């Protein structure tokens, strides 16, 4: 989908944000264009809808979004480069956290833009065919953004009206109000969106159904979650599980039949969201998808290795817990399909006897003898202590789902990789969890085995099958970890299942300080400082 920049300003409780939708350099200052005039033409309204989509990029593919949605769970610990240990380890997590502040600003800017479009669409001059589709897109996006808000911060500010001018008060609205509106908006979207789109990145009916099934599961409406997931699975939409899990992550295969909904990035990086003093002054400091850097270990400090495109730019922000690595057994192809364990020599300076292309580094979740090896070994005991704490925060098995060897240079932070928000696999796992919650472990096992059959290595399908007696909520969460590790969903999964504290304390020695109040995150201090009704709009309990 094309992304545009339209200059406009919205202010909520003292926070000023610029939204943008048409990326073109103009001689004159376009700020004289008013929102009111833009809304009244079909072409102008299209720029508003495109802008409403663009805010997804502030979460998906960005370090801020990864740190909020994957860290502080049972799956990830701090690498040496982690800059948000308060989120990863729950150490002094307060309203000054930069990632939370950024996402609060951008999510509310997105909601405000959706509200504006929904409330003014009648005067936009759209055709009778286009109007319900554009309204459905905006309602889907409003539900999408409000889900991120309410799950992250709980019952905070809620409005269905556009903010105009400076508003210095904010409300505290019950979670139930958010949840009802999310369902209402998504039902409208399902009823009015087309089944397919020629404009990749726009939401479709099956994508709205898939997200609605996730929302039903979140709200413990299990029968509805199952039925909506099955509506996508059995809907004849053409989605399928790819035969090989590893093929999902190939840069040449991003638009594949397993992707139900994606946040897309352009191969022309200038059309993405990197900050630019003229074209996009309030853009992101890193821009585009930078997930490729976050989970990569420091490999270019080892003998025989130089930084290159194939192995990526290592930020070593996050490393897997030993628990995550141990979730994969030897029959499961998702381990090799998700992680890099071998680096091959590419440097001009190498140990005697090591040739270009020979193994230079081996990382492994197993105990592996290193004596007599030319290459460097970082095995289970070299990386982790006996209790699962970390010895080496620089060298570890590295998630490579988001690798992009097609970048233009070894230090390029921007990737054009699309972010898969909903994959077809999730529908089976939603159906399984819903069926288990409804007391139907047999049906749950059937859906789990569909996913496990695809994950099985050649000749190991039978070994990967489970029985109804093996199905528990913890098993389902383990399966979601194996399938979706790193895909910006884990924190929400554990919270939905009521297992966040239990599993973090059991499996992540980095974050055992998690407490009850960490089920929601702190409201940004900048927001609290800006409101005038401070006695009503207060910080979430436990935070400052």
C-alpha positions, -999 to 999 in steps of 0.1 A, spaced: 0 0 0 13 34 -8 21 56 21 16 93 20 23 123 42 -4 148 50 6 176 74 -18 182 102 -16 186 140 -35 170 168 -32 176 205 -43 154 233 -38 165 269 -8 186 260 9 161 237 13 176 202 18 151 174 20 155 136 4 129 114 15 126 79 2 112 46 18 125 14 55 121 9 63 148 -16 86 178 -15 68 211 -22 82 246 -25 55 262 -3 46 253 32 15 231 31 5 238 67 -21 263 54 -41 233 42 -68 226 69 -81 192 79 -116 204 71 -108 211 35 -89 178 31 -118 158 45 -143 171 19 -127 156 -12 -124 119 -21 -87 124 -29 -80 142 4 -99 116 24 -78 89 8 -47 106 23 -63 105 57 -70 68 54 -35 61 43 -21 81 72 -42 61 96 -25 29 83 10 44 86 9 46 124 11 8 126 48 12 116 55 29 149 49 -4 167 55 -32 141 91 -37 132 104 -11 157 125 -16 187 99 2 209 72 -23 198 95 -53 203 105 -42 238 69 -37 249 54 -69 233 82 -95 235 104 -85 264 95 -90 301 81 -125 291 93 -161 295 111 -161 262 137 -133 262 165 -118 284 187 -88 280 215 -90 256 245 -68 262 230 -40 241 196 -39 258 186 -2 263 152 -10 279 161 -32 309 132 -17 328 108 -34 303 129 -66 300 136 -71 337 110 -49 354 138 -29 371 125 5 381 99 5 353 83 40 355 64 65 334 97 79 320 103 49 298 110 62 263 94 33 244 61 36 263 61 74 258 66 70 221 39 44 216 14 63 237 18 94 216 16 75 183 -13 53 192 -34 82 204 -25 102 173 -37 72 153 -70 69 172 -76 106 168 -71 104 131 -95 74 128 -121 93 149 -118 122 125 -123 102 95 -152 81 109 -171 112 120 -165 132 88 -168 105 62 -203 116 52 -190 148 39 -160 134 20 -178 129 -13 -170 92 -15 -189 70 -39 -216 46 -24 -191 18 -31 -161 34 -15 -176 49 16 -185 17 36 -151 2 27 -131 33 39 -153 35 70 -147 -2 77 -109 3 73 -109 32 98 -130 12 123 -107 -18 120 -77 5 126 -94 22 156 -101 -12 171 -65 -23 163 -50 8 180 -73 7 210 -65 -29 216 -28 -20 219 -37 9 242 -60 -10 266 -39 -41 269 -8 -21 275 -22 6 299 -56 -6 310 -86 17 314 -70 50 303 -83 77 280 -111 68 256 -129 89 231 -148 84 198 -145 121 188 -117 140 171 -96 162 193 -93 197 180 -71 223 197 -55 218 230 -73 195 254 -58 195 289 -80 169 306 -81 132 302 -105 105 313 -102 71 329 -125 47 311 -133 11 321 -116 -17 302 -151 -30 294 -159 1 274 -128 -3 253 -135 -40 247 -171 -34 236 -161 -7 211 -133 -29 197 -159 -57 190 -184 -33 176 -158 -17 152 -146 -51 141 -181 -64 134 -187 -34 112 -153 -40 95 -161 -77 88 -195 -68 74 -182 -41 50 -146 -50 39 -139 -67 6 -126 -103 6 -94 -93 -13 -75 -61 -22 -52 -52 -50 -36 -27 -27 -13 -48 -5 -14 -38 32 -50 -27 33 -72 -47 56 -96 -73 41 -126 -91 55 -106 -123 65 -80 -101 82 -107 -84 102 -122 -118 110 -89 -131 121 -82 -101 144 -118 -103 157 -111 -139 167 -81 -128 186 -101 -101 203 -129 -126 213 -102 -149 228 -87 -119 247 -122 -112 261 -127 -148 270 -156 -152 245 -143 -187 235 -171 -200 214 -171 -167 193 -133 -169 191 -134 -205 178 -162 -198 153 -145 -167 139 -112 -185 136 -129 -213 117 -147 -188 95 -112 -178 82 -98 -214 81 -128 -227 62 -137 -195 44 -122 -204 10 -100 -174 11 -69 -192 -3 -47 -190 29 -26 -220 37 3 -230 58 35 -230 39 50 -265 36 83 -254 52 84 -231 82 117 -216 72 103 -204 39 81 -179 58 111 -156 65 128 -155 31 129 -119 18 118 -131 -17 88 -147 -2 72 -121 20 39 -119 2 30 -155 7 -3 -174 13 2 -177 50 0 -140 56 -35 -129 66 -25 -94 76 8 -75 74 22 -41 80 41 -34 48 73 -15 42 84 -2 9 115 -13 -9 120 24 -16 131 33 19 124 70 13 87 61 13 89 46 48 90 64 81 126 76 87 129 110 101 137 137 76 141 174 84 120 184 54 98 155 43 91 139 76 104 159 106 85 138 131 94 104 117 112 76 134 149 80 142 157 46 127 129 42 102 115 11 83 118 -23 99 147 -26 123 138 -60 138 167 -76 120 192 -60 144 176 -66 177 181 -103 182 215 -107 165 245 -117 186 279 -101 184 297 -123 159 321 -98 144 344 -98 174 354 -135 168 384 -149 149 377 -154 112 346 -131 112 339 -97 97 305 -80 97 287 -87 65 252 -85 49 246 -122 53 250 -122 91 235 -88 97 242 -58 119 243 -71 155 227 -49 181 225 -78 206 195 -62 224 178 -94 232 188 -131 237 166 -162 242 160 -176 276 173 -211 280 136 -221 285 128 -209 250 155 -229 234 146 -260 253 110 -258 240 121 -272 206 128 -309 204 149 -325 177 118 -333 156 108 -297 153 120 -278 122 110 -244 137 142 -243 157 164 -243 126 138 -221 109 139 -195 136 175 -194 148 211 -190 136 236 -213 152 265 -213 128 286 -185 114 311 -192 85 345 -176 82 346 -146 60 375 -126 74 410 -122 60 425 -129 95 416 -164 105 430 -191 129 457 -213 112 440 -240 92 406 -222 89 396 -214 53 369 -190 40 336 -207 44 347 -230 72 327 -229 105 340 -200 126 314 -199 154 290 -225 167 263 -216 192 242 -244 206 215 -250 232 232 -283 240 264 -292 258 291 -294 231 328 -303 235 350 -275 222 385 -291 228 405 -294 196 381 -273 175 394 -245 153 361 -227 156 347 -209 187 320 -228 206 293 -210 227 274 -239 241 247 -242 268 272 -241 296 292 -212 282 262 -190 278 240 -199 307 245 -207 344 230 -237 359 200 -217 371 194 -201 337 210 -168 344 234 -155 318 272 -158 317 276 -143 282 253 -115 269 272 -111 237 272 -146 221 241 -168 219 217 -186 196 202 -158 176 167 -153 162 169 -147 124 133 -145 114 137 -108 106 172 -110 89 175 -90 57 206 -97 36 191 -76 8 199 -44 26 221 -20 7 250 -19 31 263 -37 62 254 -8 85 220 0 70 195 0 99 164 1 76 149 -31 62 120 -33 37 108 -65 54 70 -66 59 58 -75 94 34 -104 97 8 -93 122 -15 -123 117 -5 -155 101 -28 -183 91 -12 -205 118 -26 -183 145 -62 -192 135 -55 -228 144 -39 -219 177 -68 -196 186 -93 -224 178 -72 -248 199 -71 -225 229 -108 -216 226 -117 -253 224 -95 -262 254 -112 -233 274 -146 -248 264 -136 -282 278 -129 -298 244 -93 -311 246 -98 -335 217 -107 -307 193 -79 -286 207 -54 -314 200 -67 -317 164 -59 -280 157 -26 -282 175 -16 -312 154 -22 -292 122 5 -268 133 28 -295 146 25 -315 114 38 -285 94 66 -280 120 77 -316 118 110 -325 102 109 -350 73 97 -384 86 88 -370 120 52 -361 116 39 -390 138 64 -381 165 51 -346 166 15 -355 171 -1 -350 206 -31 -366 223 -60 -348 240 -45 -358 273 -14 -338 266 -33 -306 260 -30 -280 287 -30 -242 287 7 -243 293 12 -266 264 -7 -242 241 14 -213 253 45 -234 247 33 -241 212 26 -204 206 62 -197 217 76 -222 193 55 -208 165 56 -171 172 88 -163 191 98 -127 184 66 -119 164 55 -91 188 27 -110 205 41 -129 235 34 -104 263 -2 -102 252 -5 -140 250 7 -145 286 -15 -117 299 -46 -130 281 -40 -165 296 -34 -152 331 1 -167 331 24 -136 328 37 -136 363 37 -173 368 57 -181 337 81 -151 339 90 -161 375 93 -198 365 113 -194 333 130 -160 331 156 -154 359 162 -119 345 127 -108 354 117 -125 386 109 -91 402 76 -89 382 47 -81 404 9 -78 402 8 -42 390 31 -51 360 1 -65 342 -3 -30 329 24 -5 321 30 29 335 13 59 319 40 82 304 50 110 328 48 136 301 10 128 298 4 130 335 23 163 337 3 178 309 -32 172 323 -49 196 346 -73 171 362 -44 153 380 -66 140 408 -88 121 383 -63 111 356 -37 94 378 -8 70 373 -15 33 371 -10 17 405 25 8 415 42 33 392 54 69 396 
